[in-house]
Amino acid sequence: MSDSRSYRVIIIGGGIIGLTTACTLLKEYTSIDKLQLTIISTTFSPETTGDVSAGYWEPYGVSLNDERMLRWARYTYDIFMQEFFSTKAAQAGVMQMPGHILKSQNDQQISENDDFIVPSFLPLVRHYRVLKDPEIRMFDHLGPVTGFVMSSVVTEVRRYLPQLQRFLECDSRVKFVRKKIHSFSELKGEADIIINCTGLSARELTGDLTIRPARGQVIRIHAPWIKAVYYFETVNEGVGYIVPQSDTVVLGGTFQLDDWNTTPTEQDTRHIRRMCAKILPALEQIQDGVEQAGLRPYRDGGVRLEHERTTDEIDIVHCYGHSGAGVTLSWGCAKDVVEIVKTLLPVYEQHSSDLPEHEQLWRLVL
Ligand SMILES: Cc1cc2nc3c(=O)[nH]c(=O)nc-3n(C[C@H](O)[C@H](O)[C@H](O)COP(=O)(O)OP(=O)(O)OC[C@H]3O[C@@H](n4cnc5c(N)ncnc54)[C@H](O)[C@@H]3O)c2cc1C
């Protein structure tokens, strides 16, 4: 039986946060035929921030003291893992692989009892192991390091987002509009609720100056022999990371706060190549590649996920400021956003399904 209530929801933002929210909304409002969901965005894939990202699951660039991060990351991990072991994996670009996370130790930091401190997100993954001798000796060429290997997942956003979009386009309740919103009041009277998933541009739209760019440059190369993720953090030279995708490998990276430059620089290219070749020396021989730079939506107080009723009585649920972890936190945040929406637009009829959670959220459209 379907519910005859009529709800109008607008999502601003067609990136990973906007589209995972849209899918979660449809899942929770399955019984509401008269839901009208409009997704308004200036850009869609392949022009979103996630399309530049490595799509690696790790709560990177966000504070892990915030208990919400771990909850969001855990739920998202479980969805991606279910997807890897489903018929979606190839088309959606979801890959399970080992992630080696290594930290350089300077001489003073090393002592006999210097056990690796396990990051709080590590127990969320299905399998991990702190590297012990002789395992750590694989990385002798990096000098003294500590680290761990974990079962991680890489979601290639430029494959994943088009699949979510196709699924959403097939639902008659959903409409896509490509345009820029300059102020929420432009939409007054057009929706019962607006969901703000505008990433870094939330700074302009909301006036929240605590959201700022954390510039990241990457190089996409052809290196088919690399089958695992390597992340190497040094004391004085920054980080290098290597993240395989389905037909390329992403080399990174930089994390430059308050830098708005979206053009790749020679200096960053040299730094990234040098750091990554330290980890895997064969990379010295690869000179080709496509350089890209994107702006992570970093926010001083962490992700803003909350309801606001404006002075002109517009209900907005904000969800922005995911920094370097928008892919990692996406499904978890979407779930919390929709829980807030449900307090404002109630669903009286509970829908139950035997499908696995990821299939309830979205399905491949062949
Ligand atoms: C180099 C790099 C590497 C990264 N690697 C990883 C990684 O390995 N793992 C990970 O989890 N994360 C990673 N990230 C971070 C991740 O990409 C971001 O956190 C995530 O993409 C943010 O998603 P979003 O949907 O909030 O923002 P966006 O992708 O920026 O989407 C916002 C959307 O809103 C639209 N919009 C904005 N303002 C308006 C407006 N006023 N009107 C209409 N539309 C509007 C935009 O057009 C856009 O489509 C990386 C980022 C970079 C740059």
The ligand as a Gaussian input file, in Angstrom:
#p B3LYP/6-31G(d) Opt

LIG

0 1
 C       43.235000      15.007000      -4.493000
 C       42.092000      14.492000      -3.666000
 C       42.123000      13.187000      -3.202000
 C       41.078000      12.711000      -2.404000
 N       41.131000      11.406000      -2.034000
 C       40.115000      10.912000      -1.274000
 C       40.116000       9.544000      -0.887000
 O       41.012000       8.778000      -1.257000
 N       39.095000       9.106000      -0.109000
 C       38.073000       9.924000       0.300000
 O       37.189000       9.469000       1.034000
 N       38.040000      11.219000      -0.084000
 C       39.033000      11.734000      -0.852000
 N       39.020000      13.045000      -1.232000
 C       37.966000      13.921000      -0.685000
 C       36.655000      13.785000      -1.424000
 O       36.884000      13.864000      -2.801000
 C       35.702000      14.896000      -0.971000
 O       35.571000      14.881000       0.436000
 C       34.312000      14.673000      -1.563000
 O       34.423000      14.519000      -2.956000
 C       33.386000      15.825000      -1.218000
 O       32.142000      15.534000      -1.817000
 P       30.958000      16.586000      -1.850000
 O       29.834000      15.922000      -2.556000
 O       30.733000      17.153000      -0.494000
 O       31.541000      17.804000      -2.687000
 P       31.690000      18.015000      -4.259000
 O       32.160000      16.805000      -4.949000
 O       32.522000      19.241000      -4.407000
 O       30.221000      18.265000      -4.735000
 C       29.541000      19.463000      -4.485000
 C       28.533000      19.641000      -5.596000
 O       27.719000      20.774000      -5.294000
 C       27.577000      21.564000      -6.452000
 N       27.366000      22.932000      -5.982000
 C       28.165000      23.627000      -5.143000
 N       27.623000      24.854000      -4.916000
 C       26.489000      24.903000      -5.641000
 C       25.504000      25.913000      -5.820000
 N       25.603000      27.087000      -5.203000
 N       24.449000      25.660000      -6.638000
 C       24.350000      24.448000      -7.262000
 N       25.273000      23.463000      -7.122000
 C       26.312000      23.690000      -6.319000
 C       28.891000      21.386000      -7.195000
 O       28.704000      21.698000      -8.564000
 C       29.190000      19.910000      -6.936000
 O       28.570000      19.101000      -7.898000
 C       40.009000      13.551000      -2.063000
 C       39.954000      14.837000      -2.576000
 C       40.983000      15.316000      -3.360000
 C       40.893000      16.702000      -3.912000

